[in-house]
Amino acid sequence: MDELDDDNLQTAIYVVSRTENHIVMQLLILQVATDLYTMHQQSLSPSNLKVLIGLYSSIALHARQLNSESVMLKKLQKACSILELFGPPMVHFENESFQSHLKFLQNLLAHDSSVYDEIEIEPEFVAVYENVLDIYLNCAGSSSSSHKSDTQPVPCRKIPLSSAKKKEIATRTSLVILALRGLGGLRKYSFRRYIPRLFQLLVDLVRSEHTSGEVQLALSDMFGSSLGPIIME
């Protein structure tokens, strides 16, 4: 602990504790929202549903923003190593928030397809899919910049993944599979409308290193059921 003086030590302990408590509170809010929808879904108006969608979206994007603060994460990791503490569950927070968001949208449509037109839910769906795929690709070191600009793809140089990155990819696998299945479940004309926006992400995903064959299987199913028929036409 020589690397931290007493003041910095106390600050580090405080930051780690506050971050953990913040994550717990955010996940609890998501659980309350899910329970609220489950118990009252028949009586919730489109306006109520918009509020819930906004809540899920804001927490998921907040989790992503926290997990992208590389300087802060490195400092937290260093402090936790010195203090011999487990770090805040940042990846878990990001995974759970996006998974809750996706499942809520899927449940919403499964019980009342009329919300498609009333609250324009498909753009929200696609934005979540895009975020989930992009997060996974960034973790795998396989993301190109083409889906963020009008230029030609600039593939990242392949760098062997560390054991920590492989473990993180394994943790994110169930979420990317959920996203791929949801994407494949879009209505045919909706899939046709949004595939140009997502195509490069899917190409990057095909090129990526995975820790589970389930990702390739989900990709194959999605290409076969949704993309294949469009190409054949």
C-alpha positions in Angstrom: 0.0 0.0 0.0 3.0 2.2 -0.2 1.8 3.6 -3.6 -1.1 5.4 -1.8 -0.9 7.8 1.1 -3.6 7.8 3.7 -5.7 10.5 2.0 -5.7 8.8 -1.4 -6.3 5.4 0.3 -9.5 6.7 1.9 -10.5 8.4 -1.3 -10.0 5.1 -3.3 -12.1 3.1 -0.7 -14.8 5.7 -0.9 -14.9 5.8 -4.7 -15.0 2.0 -5.0 -17.8 1.8 -2.4 -19.8 4.5 -4.0 -19.5 3.0 -7.4 -20.6 -0.4 -6.2 -23.6 1.1 -4.4 -24.5 3.2 -7.4 -24.5 0.0 -9.6 -26.7 -1.8 -7.1 -29.2 1.0 -7.0 -29.4 1.3 -10.8 -30.0 -2.5 -11.2 -32.6 -2.3 -8.4 -34.4 0.5 -10.4 -34.4 -1.8 -13.4 -35.9 -4.6 -11.4 -38.6 -2.4 -10.0 -39.5 -1.2 -13.5 -39.7 -4.8 -14.7 -41.9 -5.8 -11.8 -44.1 -2.8 -12.4 -44.6 -3.7 -16.1 -45.2 -7.3 -15.3 -47.9 -6.5 -12.7 -49.6 -3.7 -14.6 -48.9 -4.3 -18.3 -52.6 -4.4 -19.2 -53.3 -1.0 -17.8 -50.2 0.9 -18.9 -50.8 3.6 -21.6 -48.5 4.3 -24.5 -47.3 7.3 -22.5 -46.5 5.1 -19.5 -44.6 2.7 -21.8 -42.6 5.6 -23.2 -41.5 6.5 -19.7 -40.4 3.0 -19.0 -38.5 2.7 -22.3 -36.7 6.0 -21.5 -35.7 4.7 -18.1 -34.3 1.4 -19.5 -32.5 3.3 -22.3 -31.0 5.9 -20.0 -29.6 3.3 -17.5 -28.2 1.2 -20.3 -26.5 4.1 -22.0 -25.2 5.3 -18.6 -23.7 1.8 -18.0 -22.0 2.0 -21.3 -20.6 5.4 -20.7 -19.2 4.3 -17.3 -17.6 1.3 -18.8 -16.0 3.4 -21.5 -14.2 5.7 -19.0 -10.8 3.9 -19.6 -8.8 6.3 -17.4 -11.2 6.0 -14.5 -11.4 2.2 -14.9 -7.6 1.9 -14.8 -7.4 3.9 -11.6 -10.1 1.9 -10.0 -8.4 -1.3 -11.0 -5.1 -0.1 -9.6 -6.7 1.0 -6.4 -8.5 -2.3 -5.9 -5.3 -4.2 -6.6 -3.5 -2.3 -4.0 -6.3 -2.6 -1.5 -6.9 -6.3 -2.4 -10.5 -5.6 -3.2 -12.8 -6.8 -5.9 -13.6 -4.0 -8.3 -17.1 -2.7 -9.0 -18.9 -5.0 -11.4 -18.8 -2.7 -14.4 -19.2 -5.4 -17.1 -22.0 -7.0 -15.2 -23.8 -3.6 -14.9 -23.5 -3.0 -18.6 -24.7 -6.5 -19.5 -27.6 -6.5 -17.1 -28.8 -3.1 -18.2 -28.8 -3.9 -21.9 -30.3 -7.3 -21.3 -33.1 -5.8 -19.3 -33.7 -3.2 -22.0 -33.8 -5.8 -24.8 -36.1 -8.2 -22.8 -38.5 -5.4 -21.9 -38.8 -4.4 -25.6 -39.3 -8.0 -26.7 -41.9 -8.6 -24.0 -43.7 -5.4 -24.9 -44.1 -6.5 -28.5 -45.0 -10.1 -27.6 -48.0 -8.9 -25.6 -49.1 -5.9 -27.6 -47.9 -5.6 -31.2 -49.9 -2.4 -31.6 -47.2 -0.5 -29.8 -45.1 -0.8 -33.0 -47.1 2.1 -34.5 -48.1 3.9 -31.4 -44.7 4.6 -30.0 -42.3 3.8 -32.9 -40.5 1.1 -31.0 -38.4 -0.3 -33.9 -35.9 2.5 -33.9 -35.4 1.9 -30.2 -34.9 -1.9 -30.9 -32.3 -1.2 -33.6 -30.4 1.3 -31.4 -30.1 -1.3 -28.7 -29.0 -4.0 -31.1 -26.4 -1.6 -32.5 -25.0 -0.8 -29.1 -24.9 -4.4 -28.0 -23.0 -5.5 -31.2 -20.7 -2.5 -31.0 -19.8 -3.2 -27.3 -19.1 -6.9 -28.1 -16.9 -6.0 -31.1 -15.0 -3.4 -29.2 -14.3 -6.0 -26.6 -13.2 -8.5 -29.2 -11.0 -5.9 -30.9 -12.8 -6.4 -34.2 -14.8 -3.2 -34.7 -14.3 -1.1 -37.9 -15.2 2.5 -38.2 -17.4 2.1 -41.3 -20.7 2.1 -39.4 -19.8 5.5 -37.9 -18.8 7.3 -41.0 -19.4 7.5 -44.8 -15.8 6.3 -45.5 -14.6 2.9 -46.5 -14.1 0.4 -43.7 -10.9 0.7 -41.8 -10.4 -2.7 -40.1 -8.5 -2.8 -36.9 -5.3 -4.8 -36.8 -5.8 -8.2 -35.2 -4.2 -8.5 -31.8 -4.3 -11.7 -29.9 -6.8 -11.5 -27.1 -5.6 -11.6 -23.5 -7.1 -14.1 -21.1 -9.0 -11.3 -19.4 -10.5 -10.2 -22.7 -11.5 -13.7 -23.5 -13.2 -14.0 -20.2 -15.0 -10.7 -20.8 -16.2 -11.9 -24.2 -17.5 -15.0 -22.7 -19.4 -12.9 -20.2 -21.0 -10.9 -23.0 -21.8 -13.9 -25.2 -25.4 -14.4 -23.9 -26.2 -10.7 -24.6 -25.0 -10.7 -28.2 -26.9 -13.9 -28.9 -30.1 -12.3 -27.5 -29.5 -9.3 -29.7 -28.9 -11.5 -32.8 -32.1 -13.5 -32.2 -34.1 -10.3 -31.6 -32.7 -8.8 -34.9 -33.7 -12.0 -36.7 -37.1 -11.7 -35.2 -37.9 -8.3 -36.8 -40.6 -8.2 -39.4 -39.3 -8.8 -42.9 -39.8 -5.2 -44.2 -38.3 -3.8 -41.0 -35.3 -6.0 -41.3 -34.9 -4.9 -44.9 -35.1 -1.3 -43.8 -32.5 -1.5 -41.1 -30.0 -4.0 -42.4 -27.9 -1.4 -44.3 -27.3 0.3 -40.9 -26.2 -2.9 -39.2 -24.6 -4.8 -42.0 -21.0 -3.8 -41.3 -21.4 -4.6 -37.6 -22.6 -8.1 -38.7 -19.6 -8.5 -41.0 -17.2 -7.5 -38.2 -19.0 -10.0 -36.0 -18.4 -12.8 -38.5 -14.7 -11.9 -38.6 -14.4 -11.8 -34.8 -12.8 -14.3 -32.4 -15.5 -15.9 -30.2 -15.3 -18.0 -27.1 -18.5 -19.8 -27.8 -19.8 -21.5 -31.0 -23.3 -20.2 -30.0 -22.5 -16.8 -31.5 -21.7 -18.3 -34.9 -24.8 -20.5 -34.7 -27.0 -17.4 -33.9 -25.4 -15.6 -36.8 -26.0 -18.5 -39.1 -29.7 -18.7 -38.0 -30.1 -15.0 -38.5 -28.5 -14.9 -41.9 -30.4 -17.9 -43.0 -33.9 -16.8 -41.8 -33.7 -13.1 -42.4 -30.8 -11.9 -44.6 -30.7 -14.9 -47.0 -34.2 -14.4 -48.4 -33.5 -10.7 -49.1 -30.3 -11.6 -51.0 -32.1 -14.3 -53.0 -34.7 -11.8 -54.0 
